[in-house]
């Protein structure tokens, strides 16, 4: 499976946004739509800080 977990990073601490994210789509300036394999959706505002696809992790930071 190719899904990843999405996290916020704040003060070097990672907080889970969503598990099993299958789709990450841009929705305009610094807005992203996350969709899980279960059909859950969430829109967030931030930027991608890093991605580690081997570890199935996408990390966002707030603006």
Protein Blocks (a to p, Z undefined) as FASTA:
>chain_A
ZZdcddddeehiacdfbghifbdcdebehiacdddfkopacddddddfbdcfknopacdd
dZZ
